[in-house]
């Protein structure tokens, strides 16, 4: 065997307990700076995502409220229609004659009240004297 190959085959045991590594201040500063920038970017990303999801949530709430409003408007329209049909004079007359046994008054039994028109006030040029 060669003397050169023989050296590589022998393992040398080195003990590095006595070596103390110095802290590289520049590298440590770069590490903290990178960490700070990363934290700022993550916070900005989380804030942006939060705003986006809140916007979506409010959009869904708005759509639900619009559907509720449309349903309530439909119910309101039905109730107004029912109220108008219940107020109809023909229906009231029919109920009065059929259920309550009322009869329509004759010409001589009915009393017509006329409205009295207020008199025209005097002109402004007329003034009472004392």
Protein Blocks (a to p, Z undefined) as FASTA:
>chain_A
ZZklmmmmpccdddfklpccdddfklmmmmmmmmmmmmmmmmmmmmmmmmmmmmmmmmmm
mmmmmmmmmmmmmmmmmmmmmmmmmmpmklmmmmmmmmnopacddfklpccddddddddd
ddfkbccdZZ
